[in-house]
Amino acid sequence: MLTGKRFVCKSAIVALETMDGKRVALMVPKGSSVQVLSGPSGNDEMVSVQWQDRALTIFATDLRENGIETKAAKS
C-alpha cells in the first residue's frame, strides 16, 4: 500500500484529472512532489495523489518506476 507516502518524480508522469465530469490527461512534471491519498488496493493499479492542491489519478507502476520516495513532512 502506498497511501500516505510522498514521491518526487524523476521523470514526467501521466495523470488523470476529472474536470466538469470528464477525465482529462495531463503530465506531472519531472521534479514535482506528489503525495499518495489512497491505493492501490486489490487488482486496482491506480492511485489517487495530491499535486499542487489537485487530486489526480496515476498508475501505481508509473509512480514506482518514475518516483523517488521521500519522507513526508511532519505536521
PDB file of N, CA, C and O in Angstrom:
ATOM      1  N   MET A   1       0.848  -1.183   0.000  1.00  0.00           N
ATOM      2  CA  MET A   1       0.000   0.000   0.000  1.00  0.00           C
ATOM      3  C   MET A   1       0.887   1.238   0.000  1.00  0.00           C
ATOM      4  O   MET A   1       1.862   1.310   0.749  1.00  0.00           O
ATOM      5  N   LEU A   2       0.555   2.187  -0.821  1.00  0.00           N
ATOM      6  CA  LEU A   2       1.341   3.411  -0.959  1.00  0.00           C
ATOM      7  C   LEU A   2       0.715   4.600  -0.237  1.00  0.00           C
ATOM      8  O   LEU A   2       1.301   5.682  -0.200  1.00  0.00           O
ATOM      9  N   THR A   3      -0.462   4.408   0.331  1.00  0.00           N
ATOM     10  CA  THR A   3      -1.196   5.504   0.974  1.00  0.00           C
ATOM     11  C   THR A   3      -0.325   6.240   1.987  1.00  0.00           C
ATOM     12  O   THR A   3       0.310   5.629   2.847  1.00  0.00           O
ATOM     13  N   GLY A   4      -0.309   7.577   1.866  1.00  0.00           N
ATOM     14  CA  GLY A   4       0.427   8.416   2.797  1.00  0.00           C
ATOM     15  C   GLY A   4       1.869   8.683   2.396  1.00  0.00           C
ATOM     16  O   GLY A   4       2.513   9.559   2.973  1.00  0.00           O
ATOM     17  N   LYS A   5       2.385   7.953   1.428  1.00  0.00           N
ATOM     18  CA  LYS A   5       3.773   8.136   1.020  1.00  0.00           C
ATOM     19  C   LYS A   5       3.897   9.308   0.056  1.00  0.00           C
ATOM     20  O   LYS A   5       2.968   9.629  -0.685  1.00  0.00           O
ATOM     21  N   ARG A   6       5.074   9.940   0.087  1.00  0.00           N
ATOM     22  CA  ARG A   6       5.350  11.088  -0.777  1.00  0.00           C
ATOM     23  C   ARG A   6       6.471  10.700  -1.737  1.00  0.00           C
ATOM     24  O   ARG A   6       7.432  10.031  -1.357  1.00  0.00           O
ATOM     25  N   PHE A   7       6.328  11.133  -2.986  1.00  0.00           N
ATOM     26  CA  PHE A   7       7.301  10.824  -4.028  1.00  0.00           C
ATOM     27  C   PHE A   7       7.671  12.077  -4.796  1.00  0.00           C
ATOM     28  O   PHE A   7       6.856  12.986  -4.955  1.00  0.00           O
ATOM     29  N   VAL A   8       8.929  12.120  -5.279  1.00  0.00           N
ATOM     30  CA  VAL A   8       9.375  13.147  -6.213  1.00  0.00           C
ATOM     31  C   VAL A   8       9.527  12.451  -7.550  1.00  0.00           C
ATOM     32  O   VAL A   8      10.135  11.384  -7.632  1.00  0.00           O
ATOM     33  N   CYS A   9       8.980  13.045  -8.599  1.00  0.00           N
ATOM     34  CA  CYS A   9       9.016  12.453  -9.942  1.00  0.00           C
ATOM     35  C   CYS A   9      10.404  12.632 -10.557  1.00  0.00           C
ATOM     36  O   CYS A   9      10.884  13.757 -10.699  1.00  0.00           O
ATOM     37  N   LYS A  10      11.045  11.523 -10.920  1.00  0.00           N
ATOM     38  CA  LYS A  10      12.344  11.629 -11.589  1.00  0.00           C
ATOM     39  C   LYS A  10      12.192  11.768 -13.099  1.00  0.00           C
ATOM     40  O   LYS A  10      13.170  12.007 -13.807  1.00  0.00           O
ATOM     41  N   SER A  11      10.983  11.619 -13.581  1.00  0.00           N
ATOM     42  CA  SER A  11      10.617  11.948 -14.960  1.00  0.00           C
ATOM     43  C   SER A  11       9.128  12.287 -14.944  1.00  0.00           C
ATOM     44  O   SER A  11       8.438  12.006 -13.965  1.00  0.00           O
ATOM     45  N   ALA A  12       8.634  12.886 -16.020  1.00  0.00           N
ATOM     46  CA  ALA A  12       7.223  13.264 -16.082  1.00  0.00           C
ATOM     47  C   ALA A  12       6.334  12.017 -16.007  1.00  0.00           C
ATOM     48  O   ALA A  12       6.693  10.963 -16.532  1.00  0.00           O
ATOM     49  N   ILE A  13       5.190  12.141 -15.359  1.00  0.00           N
ATOM     50  CA  ILE A  13       4.249  11.031 -15.187  1.00  0.00           C
ATOM     51  C   ILE A  13       2.876  11.451 -15.701  1.00  0.00           C
ATOM     52  O   ILE A  13       2.393  12.540 -15.390  1.00  0.00           O
ATOM     53  N   VAL A  14       2.253  10.579 -16.489  1.00  0.00           N
ATOM     54  CA  VAL A  14       0.903  10.829 -16.993  1.00  0.00           C
ATOM     55  C   VAL A  14      -0.088  10.681 -15.841  1.00  0.00           C
ATOM     56  O   VAL A  14      -0.003   9.738 -15.053  1.00  0.00           O
ATOM     57  N   ALA A  15      -1.026  11.618 -15.751  1.00  0.00           N
ATOM     58  CA  ALA A  15      -2.047  11.592 -14.710  1.00  0.00           C
ATOM     59  C   ALA A  15      -3.404  11.915 -15.322  1.00  0.00           C
ATOM     60  O   ALA A  15      -3.496  12.467 -16.418  1.00  0.00           O
ATOM     61  N   LEU A  16      -4.449  11.558 -14.592  1.00  0.00           N
ATOM     62  CA  LEU A  16      -5.816  11.883 -14.995  1.00  0.00           C
ATOM     63  C   LEU A  16      -6.438  12.786 -13.939  1.00  0.00           C
ATOM     64  O   LEU A  16      -6.252  12.589 -12.738  1.00  0.00           O
ATOM     65  N   GLU A  17      -7.180  13.783 -14.415  1.00  0.00           N
ATOM     66  CA  GLU A  17      -7.908  14.675 -13.527  1.00  0.00           C
ATOM     67  C   GLU A  17      -9.342  14.755 -14.029  1.00  0.00           C
ATOM     68  O   GLU A  17      -9.570  14.758 -15.238  1.00  0.00           O
ATOM     69  N   THR A  18     -10.299  14.818 -13.134  1.00  0.00           N
ATOM     70  CA  THR A  18     -11.692  14.958 -13.526  1.00  0.00           C
ATOM     71  C   THR A  18     -12.046  16.443 -13.513  1.00  0.00           C
ATOM     72  O   THR A  18     -11.968  17.115 -12.484  1.00  0.00           O
ATOM     73  N   MET A  19     -12.438  16.932 -14.694  1.00  0.00           N
ATOM     74  CA  MET A  19     -12.829  18.329 -14.831  1.00  0.00           C
ATOM     75  C   MET A  19     -14.185  18.383 -15.532  1.00  0.00           C
ATOM     76  O   MET A  19     -14.341  17.850 -16.630  1.00  0.00           O
ATOM     77  N   ASP A  20     -15.148  19.015 -14.907  1.00  0.00           N
ATOM     78  CA  ASP A  20     -16.502  19.114 -15.467  1.00  0.00           C
ATOM     79  C   ASP A  20     -17.067  17.742 -15.823  1.00  0.00           C
ATOM     80  O   ASP A  20     -17.750  17.589 -16.835  1.00  0.00           O
ATOM     81  N   GLY A  21     -16.777  16.745 -14.983  1.00  0.00           N
ATOM     82  CA  GLY A  21     -17.303  15.406 -15.184  1.00  0.00           C
ATOM     83  C   GLY A  21     -16.574  14.576 -16.227  1.00  0.00           C
ATOM     84  O   GLY A  21     -16.981  13.449 -16.509  1.00  0.00           O
ATOM     85  N   LYS A  22     -15.504  15.111 -16.805  1.00  0.00           N
ATOM     86  CA  LYS A  22     -14.736  14.382 -17.823  1.00  0.00           C
ATOM     87  C   LYS A  22     -13.311  14.171 -17.346  1.00  0.00           C
ATOM     88  O   LYS A  22     -12.739  15.024 -16.667  1.00  0.00           O
ATOM     89  N   ARG A  23     -12.746  13.036 -17.704  1.00  0.00           N
ATOM     90  CA  ARG A  23     -11.350  12.758 -17.372  1.00  0.00           C
ATOM     91  C   ARG A  23     -10.436  13.413 -18.399  1.00  0.00           C
ATOM     92  O   ARG A  23     -10.614  13.261 -19.607  1.00  0.00           O
ATOM     93  N   VAL A  24      -9.460  14.138 -17.889  1.00  0.00           N
ATOM     94  CA  VAL A  24      -8.516  14.856 -18.738  1.00  0.00           C
ATOM     95  C   VAL A  24      -7.109  14.388 -18.388  1.00  0.00           C
ATOM     96  O   VAL A  24      -6.738  14.349 -17.215  1.00  0.00           O
ATOM     97  N   ALA A  25      -6.325  14.031 -19.406  1.00  0.00           N
ATOM     98  CA  ALA A  25      -4.939  13.610 -19.184  1.00  0.00           C
ATOM     99  C   ALA A  25      -4.043  14.834 -19.077  1.00  0.00           C
ATOM    100  O   ALA A  25      -4.239  15.826 -19.779  1.00  0.00           O
ATOM    101  N   LEU A  26      -3.058  14.754 -18.190  1.00  0.00           N
ATOM    102  CA  LEU A  26      -2.064  15.796 -18.048  1.00  0.00           C
ATOM    103  C   LEU A  26      -0.757  15.167 -17.597  1.00  0.00           C
ATOM    104  O   LEU A  26      -0.723  13.996 -17.220  1.00  0.00           O
ATOM    105  N   MET A  27       0.314  15.939 -17.635  1.00  0.00           N
ATOM    106  CA  MET A  27       1.621  15.448 -17.215  1.00  0.00           C
ATOM    107  C   MET A  27       2.019  16.112 -15.903  1.00  0.00           C
ATOM    108  O   MET A  27       1.940  17.332 -15.761  1.00  0.00           O
ATOM    109  N   VAL A  28       2.449  15.290 -14.946  1.00  0.00           N
ATOM    110  CA  VAL A  28       3.043  15.806 -13.723  1.00  0.00           C
ATOM    111  C   VAL A  28       4.535  15.932 -14.045  1.00  0.00           C
ATOM    112  O   VAL A  28       5.185  14.924 -14.324  1.00  0.00           O
ATOM    113  N   PRO A  29       5.089  17.148 -14.011  1.00  0.00           N
ATOM    114  CA  PRO A  29       6.463  17.356 -14.460  1.00  0.00           C
ATOM    115  C   PRO A  29       7.536  16.709 -13.580  1.00  0.00           C
ATOM    116  O   PRO A  29       7.344  16.478 -12.386  1.00  0.00           O
ATOM    117  N   LYS A  30       8.655  16.431 -14.211  1.00  0.00           N
ATOM    118  CA  LYS A  30       9.849  15.950 -13.507  1.00  0.00           C
ATOM    119  C   LYS A  30      10.159  16.922 -12.369  1.00  0.00           C
ATOM    120  O   LYS A  30      10.072  18.138 -12.538  1.00  0.00           O
ATOM    121  N   GLY A  31      10.523  16.369 -11.207  1.00  0.00           N
ATOM    122  CA  GLY A  31      10.858  17.189 -10.048  1.00  0.00           C
ATOM    123  C   GLY A  31       9.684  17.540  -9.165  1.00  0.00           C
ATOM    124  O   GLY A  31       9.870  18.092  -8.080  1.00  0.00           O
ATOM    125  N   SER A  32       8.470  17.228  -9.611  1.00  0.00           N
ATOM    126  CA  SER A  32       7.272  17.520  -8.822  1.00  0.00           C
ATOM    127  C   SER A  32       7.144  16.544  -7.662  1.00  0.00           C
ATOM    128  O   SER A  32       7.586  15.397  -7.745  1.00  0.00           O
ATOM    129  N   SER A  33       6.538  17.011  -6.587  1.00  0.00           N
ATOM    130  CA  SER A  33       6.282  16.187  -5.419  1.00  0.00           C
ATOM    131  C   SER A  33       4.802  15.835  -5.380  1.00  0.00           C
ATOM    132  O   SER A  33       3.950  16.713  -5.517  1.00  0.00           O
ATOM    133  N   VAL A  34       4.492  14.557  -5.193  1.00  0.00           N
ATOM    134  CA  VAL A  34       3.108  14.096  -5.059  1.00  0.00           C
ATOM    135  C   VAL A  34       2.973  13.287  -3.787  1.00  0.00           C
ATOM    136  O   VAL A  34       3.918  12.621  -3.364  1.00  0.00           O
ATOM    137  N   GLN A  35       1.803  13.343  -3.177  1.00  0.00           N
ATOM    138  CA  GLN A  35       1.517  12.527  -2.004  1.00  0.00           C
ATOM    139  C   GLN A  35       0.362  11.604  -2.337  1.00  0.00           C
ATOM    140  O   GLN A  35      -0.660  12.041  -2.866  1.00  0.00           O
ATOM    141  N   VAL A  36       0.527  10.318  -2.025  1.00  0.00           N
ATOM    142  CA  VAL A  36      -0.500   9.320  -2.310  1.00  0.00           C
ATOM    143  C   VAL A  36      -1.617   9.447  -1.281  1.00  0.00           C
ATOM    144  O   VAL A  36      -1.384   9.362  -0.075  1.00  0.00           O
ATOM    145  N   LEU A  37      -2.833   9.654  -1.777  1.00  0.00           N
ATOM    146  CA  LEU A  37      -4.003   9.765  -0.912  1.00  0.00           C
ATOM    147  C   LEU A  37      -4.626   8.408  -0.639  1.00  0.00           C
ATOM    148  O   LEU A  37      -5.105   8.154   0.466  1.00  0.00           O
ATOM    149  N   SER A  38      -4.623   7.519  -1.654  1.00  0.00           N
ATOM    150  CA  SER A  38      -5.168   6.169  -1.482  1.00  0.00           C
ATOM    151  C   SER A  38      -4.695   5.261  -2.596  1.00  0.00           C
ATOM    152  O   SER A  38      -4.369   5.709  -3.695  1.00  0.00           O
ATOM    153  N   GLY A  39      -4.663   3.955  -2.284  1.00  0.00           N
ATOM    154  CA  GLY A  39      -4.374   2.931  -3.278  1.00  0.00           C
ATOM    155  C   GLY A  39      -2.921   2.507  -3.287  1.00  0.00           C
ATOM    156  O   GLY A  39      -2.101   3.045  -2.542  1.00  0.00           O
ATOM    157  N   PRO A  40      -2.613   1.557  -4.119  1.00  0.00           N
ATOM    158  CA  PRO A  40      -3.575   0.706  -4.819  1.00  0.00           C
ATOM    159  C   PRO A  40      -4.136  -0.348  -3.869  1.00  0.00           C
ATOM    160  O   PRO A  40      -3.537  -0.639  -2.834  1.00  0.00           O
ATOM    161  N   SER A  41      -5.273  -0.911  -4.219  1.00  0.00           N
ATOM    162  CA  SER A  41      -5.856  -1.975  -3.411  1.00  0.00           C
ATOM    163  C   SER A  41      -6.449  -3.029  -4.325  1.00  0.00           C
ATOM    164  O   SER A  41      -7.023  -2.714  -5.368  1.00  0.00           O
ATOM    165  N   GLY A  42      -6.308  -4.267  -3.929  1.00  0.00           N
ATOM    166  CA  GLY A  42      -6.819  -5.369  -4.744  1.00  0.00           C
ATOM    167  C   GLY A  42      -6.184  -5.381  -6.111  1.00  0.00           C
ATOM    168  O   GLY A  42      -4.966  -5.253  -6.234  1.00  0.00           O
ATOM    169  N   ASN A  43      -6.994  -5.533  -7.142  1.00  0.00           N
ATOM    170  CA  ASN A  43      -6.494  -5.560  -8.510  1.00  0.00           C
ATOM    171  C   ASN A  43      -6.365  -4.168  -9.121  1.00  0.00           C
ATOM    172  O   ASN A  43      -5.944  -4.028 -10.270  1.00  0.00           O
ATOM    173  N   ASP A  44      -6.723  -3.149  -8.364  1.00  0.00           N
ATOM    174  CA  ASP A  44      -6.678  -1.771  -8.854  1.00  0.00           C
ATOM    175  C   ASP A  44      -5.236  -1.291  -8.869  1.00  0.00           C
ATOM    176  O   ASP A  44      -4.588  -1.238  -7.824  1.00  0.00           O
ATOM    177  N   GLU A  45      -4.738  -0.944 -10.029  1.00  0.00           N
ATOM    178  CA  GLU A  45      -3.360  -0.481 -10.152  1.00  0.00           C
ATOM    179  C   GLU A  45      -3.276   1.034 -10.248  1.00  0.00           C
ATOM    180  O   GLU A  45      -2.251   1.577 -10.661  1.00  0.00           O
ATOM    181  N   MET A  46      -4.347   1.717  -9.870  1.00  0.00           N
ATOM    182  CA  MET A  46      -4.365   3.171  -9.884  1.00  0.00           C
ATOM    183  C   MET A  46      -4.240   3.694  -8.454  1.00  0.00           C
ATOM    184  O   MET A  46      -4.710   3.065  -7.506  1.00  0.00           O
ATOM    185  N   VAL A  47      -3.597   4.858  -8.315  1.00  0.00           N
ATOM    186  CA  VAL A  47      -3.503   5.508  -7.014  1.00  0.00           C
ATOM    187  C   VAL A  47      -4.015   6.939  -7.157  1.00  0.00           C
ATOM    188  O   VAL A  47      -3.867   7.572  -8.203  1.00  0.00           O
ATOM    189  N   SER A  48      -4.609   7.422  -6.098  1.00  0.00           N
ATOM    190  CA  SER A  48      -5.033   8.819  -6.038  1.00  0.00           C
ATOM    191  C   SER A  48      -3.909   9.592  -5.377  1.00  0.00           C
ATOM    192  O   SER A  48      -3.406   9.189  -4.328  1.00  0.00           O
ATOM    193  N   VAL A  49      -3.510  10.706  -5.989  1.00  0.00           N
ATOM    194  CA  VAL A  49      -2.429  11.516  -5.440  1.00  0.00           C
ATOM    195  C   VAL A  49      -2.853  12.972  -5.356  1.00  0.00           C
ATOM    196  O   VAL A  49      -3.792  13.402  -6.026  1.00  0.00           O
ATOM    197  N   GLN A  50      -2.148  13.718  -4.524  1.00  0.00           N
ATOM    198  CA  GLN A  50      -2.326  15.159  -4.457  1.00  0.00           C
ATOM    199  C   GLN A  50      -1.090  15.808  -5.038  1.00  0.00           C
ATOM    200  O   GLN A  50       0.036  15.480  -4.664  1.00  0.00           O
ATOM    201  N   TRP A  51      -1.314  16.739  -5.965  1.00  0.00           N
ATOM    202  CA  TRP A  51      -0.238  17.500  -6.588  1.00  0.00           C
ATOM    203  C   TRP A  51      -0.719  18.935  -6.734  1.00  0.00           C
ATOM    204  O   TRP A  51      -1.727  19.189  -7.394  1.00  0.00           O
ATOM    205  N   GLN A  52      -0.010  19.869  -6.127  1.00  0.00           N
ATOM    206  CA  GLN A  52      -0.372  21.287  -6.187  1.00  0.00           C
ATOM    207  C   GLN A  52      -1.851  21.521  -5.880  1.00  0.00           C
ATOM    208  O   GLN A  52      -2.542  22.202  -6.638  1.00  0.00           O
ATOM    209  N   ASP A  53      -2.327  20.970  -4.796  1.00  0.00           N
ATOM    210  CA  ASP A  53      -3.724  21.113  -4.372  1.00  0.00           C
ATOM    211  C   ASP A  53      -4.723  20.547  -5.373  1.00  0.00           C
ATOM    212  O   ASP A  53      -5.893  20.931  -5.371  1.00  0.00           O
ATOM    213  N   ARG A  54      -4.271  19.644  -6.219  1.00  0.00           N
ATOM    214  CA  ARG A  54      -5.155  18.991  -7.198  1.00  0.00           C
ATOM    215  C   ARG A  54      -5.167  17.489  -6.917  1.00  0.00           C
ATOM    216  O   ARG A  54      -4.128  16.896  -6.627  1.00  0.00           O
ATOM    217  N   ALA A  55      -6.346  16.884  -7.005  1.00  0.00           N
ATOM    218  CA  ALA A  55      -6.491  15.436  -6.836  1.00  0.00           C
ATOM    219  C   ALA A  55      -6.388  14.789  -8.214  1.00  0.00           C
ATOM    220  O   ALA A  55      -7.178  15.088  -9.110  1.00  0.00           O
ATOM    221  N   LEU A  56      -5.410  13.900  -8.377  1.00  0.00           N
ATOM    222  CA  LEU A  56      -5.162  13.231  -9.642  1.00  0.00           C
ATOM    223  C   LEU A  56      -5.153  11.729  -9.446  1.00  0.00           C
ATOM    224  O   LEU A  56      -5.064  11.241  -8.319  1.00  0.00           O
ATOM    225  N   THR A  57      -5.245  10.995 -10.549  1.00  0.00           N
ATOM    226  CA  THR A  57      -5.124   9.541 -10.535  1.00  0.00           C
ATOM    227  C   THR A  57      -3.985   9.162 -11.469  1.00  0.00           C
ATOM    228  O   THR A  57      -3.905   9.644 -12.599  1.00  0.00           O
ATOM    229  N   ILE A  58      -3.095   8.283 -10.977  1.00  0.00           N
ATOM    230  CA  ILE A  58      -1.979   7.815 -11.804  1.00  0.00           C
ATOM    231  C   ILE A  58      -1.818   6.309 -11.616  1.00  0.00           C
ATOM    232  O   ILE A  58      -2.336   5.737 -10.657  1.00  0.00           O
ATOM    233  N   PHE A  59      -1.099   5.674 -12.534  1.00  0.00           N
ATOM    234  CA  PHE A  59      -0.799   4.256 -12.394  1.00  0.00           C
ATOM    235  C   PHE A  59       0.249   4.068 -11.308  1.00  0.00           C
ATOM    236  O   PHE A  59       1.255   4.777 -11.279  1.00  0.00           O
ATOM    237  N   ALA A  60       0.013   3.111 -10.416  1.00  0.00           N
ATOM    238  CA  ALA A  60       0.968   2.815  -9.351  1.00  0.00           C
ATOM    239  C   ALA A  60       2.319   2.415  -9.937  1.00  0.00           C
ATOM    240  O   ALA A  60       3.362   2.771  -9.390  1.00  0.00           O
ATOM    241  N   THR A  61       2.305   1.682 -11.042  1.00  0.00           N
ATOM    242  CA  THR A  61       3.544   1.259 -11.694  1.00  0.00           C
ATOM    243  C   THR A  61       4.371   2.470 -12.121  1.00  0.00           C
ATOM    244  O   THR A  61       5.587   2.490 -11.931  1.00  0.00           O
ATOM    245  N   ASP A  62       3.718   3.475 -12.696  1.00  0.00           N
ATOM    246  CA  ASP A  62       4.435   4.690 -13.105  1.00  0.00           C
ATOM    247  C   ASP A  62       5.081   5.366 -11.897  1.00  0.00           C
ATOM    248  O   ASP A  62       6.216   5.836 -11.977  1.00  0.00           O
ATOM    249  N   LEU A  63       4.365   5.412 -10.796  1.00  0.00           N
ATOM    250  CA  LEU A  63       4.894   6.037  -9.589  1.00  0.00           C
ATOM    251  C   LEU A  63       6.082   5.248  -9.043  1.00  0.00           C
ATOM    252  O   LEU A  63       7.093   5.833  -8.653  1.00  0.00           O
ATOM    253  N   ARG A  64       5.962   3.927  -9.017  1.00  0.00           N
ATOM    254  CA  ARG A  64       7.063   3.088  -8.518  1.00  0.00           C
ATOM    255  C   ARG A  64       8.309   3.201  -9.396  1.00  0.00           C
ATOM    256  O   ARG A  64       9.429   3.243  -8.886  1.00  0.00           O
ATOM    257  N   GLU A  65       8.112   3.251 -10.719  1.00  0.00           N
ATOM    258  CA  GLU A  65       9.242   3.280 -11.648  1.00  0.00           C
ATOM    259  C   GLU A  65       9.812   4.675 -11.861  1.00  0.00           C
ATOM    260  O   GLU A  65      11.008   4.819 -12.117  1.00  0.00           O
ATOM    261  N   ASN A  66       8.981   5.699 -11.762  1.00  0.00           N
ATOM    262  CA  ASN A  66       9.417   7.062 -12.079  1.00  0.00           C
ATOM    263  C   ASN A  66       9.380   8.007 -10.890  1.00  0.00           C
ATOM    264  O   ASN A  66       9.463   9.224 -11.059  1.00  0.00           O
ATOM    265  N   GLY A  67       9.255   7.456  -9.692  1.00  0.00           N
ATOM    266  CA  GLY A  67       9.229   8.294  -8.498  1.00  0.00           C
ATOM    267  C   GLY A  67      10.264   7.847  -7.484  1.00  0.00           C
ATOM    268  O   GLY A  67      10.619   6.670  -7.417  1.00  0.00           O
ATOM    269  N   ILE A  68      10.742   8.789  -6.702  1.00  0.00           N
ATOM    270  CA  ILE A  68      11.672   8.511  -5.612  1.00  0.00           C
ATOM    271  C   ILE A  68      10.935   8.824  -4.323  1.00  0.00           C
ATOM    272  O   ILE A  68      10.498   9.956  -4.111  1.00  0.00           O
ATOM    273  N   GLU A  69      10.796   7.822  -3.457  1.00  0.00           N
ATOM    274  CA  GLU A  69      10.079   8.045  -2.204  1.00  0.00           C
ATOM    275  C   GLU A  69      10.876   8.975  -1.309  1.00  0.00           C
ATOM    276  O   GLU A  69      12.089   8.823  -1.160  1.00  0.00           O
ATOM    277  N   THR A  70      10.188   9.936  -0.717  1.00  0.00           N
ATOM    278  CA  THR A  70      10.798  10.881   0.214  1.00  0.00           C
ATOM    279  C   THR A  70      10.048  10.811   1.531  1.00  0.00           C
ATOM    280  O   THR A  70       8.973  10.218   1.613  1.00  0.00           O
ATOM    281  N   LYS A  71      10.603  11.402   2.530  1.00  0.00           N
ATOM    282  CA  LYS A  71       9.932  11.449   3.830  1.00  0.00           C
ATOM    283  C   LYS A  71       8.823  12.478   3.771  1.00  0.00           C
ATOM    284  O   LYS A  71       9.022  13.585   3.271  1.00  0.00           O
ATOM    285  N   ALA A  72       7.654  12.119   4.280  1.00  0.00           N
ATOM    286  CA  ALA A  72       6.521  13.057   4.340  1.00  0.00           C
ATOM    287  C   ALA A  72       6.823  14.114   5.389  1.00  0.00           C
ATOM    288  O   ALA A  72       7.418  13.817   6.425  1.00  0.00           O
ATOM    289  N   ALA A  73       6.422  15.321   5.126  1.00  0.00           N
ATOM    290  CA  ALA A  73       6.613  16.416   6.081  1.00  0.00           C
ATOM    291  C   ALA A  73       5.817  16.138   7.349  1.00  0.00           C
ATOM    292  O   ALA A  73       4.682  15.665   7.290  1.00  0.00           O
ATOM    293  N   LYS A  74       6.420  16.434   8.494  1.00  0.00           N
ATOM    294  CA  LYS A  74       5.712  16.239   9.771  1.00  0.00           C
ATOM    295  C   LYS A  74       4.756  17.391   9.978  1.00  0.00           C
ATOM    296  O   LYS A  74       5.070  18.544   9.683  1.00  0.00           O
ATOM    297  N   SER A  75       3.556  17.052  10.501  1.00  0.00           N
ATOM    298  CA  SER A  75       2.581  18.113  10.734  1.00  0.00           C
ATOM    299  C   SER A  75       2.518  18.491  12.182  1.00  0.00           C
ATOM    300  O   SER A  75       1.745  19.373  12.556  1.00  0.00           O
TER     301      SER A  75
END
